[in-house]
Structures are given as structure tokens and as C-alpha cells.
Amino acid sequence: MNAKQIVELVLEAAQAKKAYDILVLEVGQILPICDYFVILTGDNPLQVKAIAKNVEKVLAEHGIAALHREGFREGRWVLLDFGEVVVHIFLEEEREFYDLERLWRDTPVLWREEAHSG
């Protein structure tokens, strides 16, 4: 399975749990450790954790396991590293504070969905 197919699975899994403000950045030309960042938002820590669990579940069903996972206990910023694809699941205030979009503003946008679930 290639990186774009993994991104598609991540998007489906995240949307199923009502993630919003979804952004996929092509970081591979700047960052040698992965090809894509998927950045998305949940309304509260429980939703952030539910999104993360569903992403892991859907990818596991396709034989893909996270290489690394951070932030799950707090549910404010969960990072899931699937090698070529790194998923960042934020609470809105954490996303605004860390502002990854600004840090990576020079990278191409593969996909964007700004609608809010609530």
C-alpha cells in the first residue's frame, strides 16, 4: 500500500469520527522521514482519542500498525506515526498554539476540508 492510499484510509477513519479542519500536507521534499502530514481537529479529548483509535483500527485492518504513538493519555495532541504518513490529531486550542500549518506553509497541500462537525 502506498502513502496516498494510507492517507485515504486515515481520512476515511477520521471523518467517520467527525474530525474536522482536515489538512494533508506533502512534506516529503522537505522532511526526509515521511511523505505526508495529516492534521485534523477534534472537539474534546474523548473525541481526539476516538479519532486516534479509529485511525489505528482501520489501518490495522489493512495490516498497517503505528510505528510510534504519543499524547494519547491526555488527548490534546495525539501523534500517530505510520512511517510515510504522520497523523496529528489536535484539540482546537492546541492546534492554534502549535500552528503546524504556519511551520509547514511552504509545503504543497494535498487535501483540505475546513468544515466543522458541530
C-alpha distance (Angstrom), angle and dihedral (degrees) to the residues before:
residue distance angle dihedral
M1 . . .
N2 3.80 . .
A3 3.80 127.5 .
K4 3.83 94.9 -100.7
Q5 3.79 90.5 53.5
I6 3.81 89.4 51.0
V7 3.82 89.2 50.7
E8 3.82 89.7 52.2
L9 3.82 90.7 52.7
V10 3.81 90.9 48.0
L11 3.81 90.7 51.2
E12 3.81 93.0 49.3
A13 3.81 92.4 48.0
A14 3.81 93.6 46.1
Q15 3.79 94.1 46.9
A16 3.80 90.2 49.9
K17 3.83 87.1 62.6
K18 3.83 93.2 45.5
A19 3.81 98.6 -104.3
Y20 3.79 111.8 169.9
D21 3.80 142.1 -169.9
I22 3.79 88.1 43.7
L23 3.79 118.7 -174.2
V24 3.81 129.4 177.7
L25 3.80 115.7 -163.1
E26 3.80 125.6 -167.5
V27 3.81 100.1 -135.3
G28 3.81 98.9 158.5
Q29 3.80 96.5 102.7
I30 3.82 91.5 53.8
L31 3.80 102.2 29.2
P32 3.81 114.6 48.3
I33 3.83 95.2 -164.2
C34 3.82 97.9 68.8
D35 3.80 143.5 6.0
Y36 3.82 102.8 -137.7
F37 3.78 141.5 28.5
V38 3.79 115.2 -156.2
I39 3.81 108.6 -161.1
L40 3.80 120.8 -172.9
T41 3.77 143.3 154.8
G42 3.79 138.3 -127.4
D43 3.82 127.9 -167.5
N44 3.81 99.0 -125.5
P45 3.82 140.6 1.0
L46 3.81 92.7 -91.3
Q47 3.79 91.4 54.7
V48 3.81 92.2 44.9
K49 3.82 88.9 53.8
A50 3.82 92.0 45.2
I51 3.80 90.5 52.4
A52 3.81 91.0 48.9
K53 3.81 92.6 47.9
N54 3.79 92.0 49.3
V55 3.80 93.1 48.1
E56 3.81 89.8 51.3
K57 3.82 91.6 45.6
V58 3.80 95.4 49.6
L59 3.80 93.3 46.2
A60 3.82 91.3 45.8
E61 3.81 88.1 55.4
H62 3.81 85.6 60.9
G63 3.81 93.7 46.9
I64 3.80 95.8 -100.6
A65 3.80 119.2 128.5
A66 3.78 128.0 -172.9
L67 3.79 112.0 -102.9
H68 3.79 90.6 -155.7
R69 3.79 137.2 7.9
E70 3.81 128.6 -168.4
G71 3.79 137.5 176.0
F72 3.79 98.5 20.6
R73 3.80 96.1 127.7
E74 3.82 93.8 57.8
G75 3.79 96.5 35.3
R76 3.80 93.9 -150.2
W77 3.82 98.8 107.6
V78 3.78 117.2 4.2
L79 3.79 117.1 -171.3
L80 3.80 119.0 -162.2
D81 3.79 116.3 -172.5
F82 3.79 114.4 -158.6
G83 3.80 94.7 168.6
E84 3.80 104.5 -111.3
V85 3.81 90.6 29.7
V86 3.80 125.7 49.5
V87 3.80 117.3 -168.7
H88 3.82 121.9 -154.2
I89 3.82 114.5 -166.9
F90 3.80 112.3 -172.5
L91 3.74 143.0 -179.0
E92 3.80 106.0 -124.3
E93 3.82 95.3 -109.0
E94 3.80 92.1 49.0
R95 3.78 91.3 48.8
E96 3.80 91.3 51.3
F97 3.81 91.6 47.4
Y98 3.83 97.0 49.7
D99 3.82 93.1 35.6
L100 3.80 98.3 -166.3
E101 3.80 89.1 175.1
R102 3.80 89.6 65.4
L103 3.81 93.0 45.3
W104 3.81 91.5 51.3
R105 3.83 98.1 33.0
D106 3.81 92.4 125.9
T107 3.80 93.2 61.5
P108 3.80 122.4 93.9
V109 3.80 117.9 -100.4
L110 3.80 111.9 -126.4
W111 3.82 95.7 -177.5
R112 3.81 139.0 -3.7
E113 3.80 133.3 -172.2
E114 3.77 116.6 173.9
A115 3.79 101.6 176.1
H116 3.81 117.1 123.3
S117 3.77 120.2 -133.3
G118 3.77 96.2 -140.9
